[in-house]
Amino acid sequence: MSDFTDLIAQAKKMQEKMKETQESLKKIEVEGISGGNAVKVIMNGDGELKKISFEDSALKEPKEIFQDLIVAAHNDAKSKLKKKTSDEISKVTGGLGLPPGFKLPF
């Protein structure tokens, strides 16, 4: 029975670490870039878009291209956020990883 008790204690410890990690993830920021730095976006750990900046040269592009640059920068930031989140969670779970489709926060 002590193995089961140890398992429960480890699960609680991991749950506490996961809560701490979730709070720290909210504070991170990532930068997405497109068009050779023509467009940059900043996204926080909650996936909120915090800032968009662009070079004046991007405004000279046709409207559709400018829109595509914003979308590409956002997707770049989203991809970086996903990787950073995954790396931080791996530290807590010991590299066990999460099942496909499993999303945070819980």
FENCORQUI-V520623 format. One record per backbone hydrogen bond with DSSP energy under -1.0 kcal/mol. CO is the residue of the C=O (numbers start at 1). NH is the residue of the N-H. Records with the same first field share a line. If there is no record, write none. Layout:
# FENCORQUI-V520623
CO=NH + NH
This chain:
# FENCORQUI-V520623
1=5
2=6
3=7
4=8
5=9
6=10
7=11
8=12
9=13
10=14
11=15
12=16
13=17
14=18
15=19
16=20
17=21
18=22
19=23
20=24
21=25
22=26
28=45
30=43
32=41
34=39
38=55
39=34
40=53
41=32
42=50 + 51
43=30
44=47
48=44
51=42
53=40
55=58
56=59
58=61
62=66
63=67
64=68
65=69
66=70
67=71
68=72
69=73
70=74
71=75
72=76
73=77
74=78
75=79
76=80
77=81
78=82
79=83
80=84
81=85
82=86
83=87
84=88
85=89
86=90
87=91
88=92
89=93
90=95
99=102
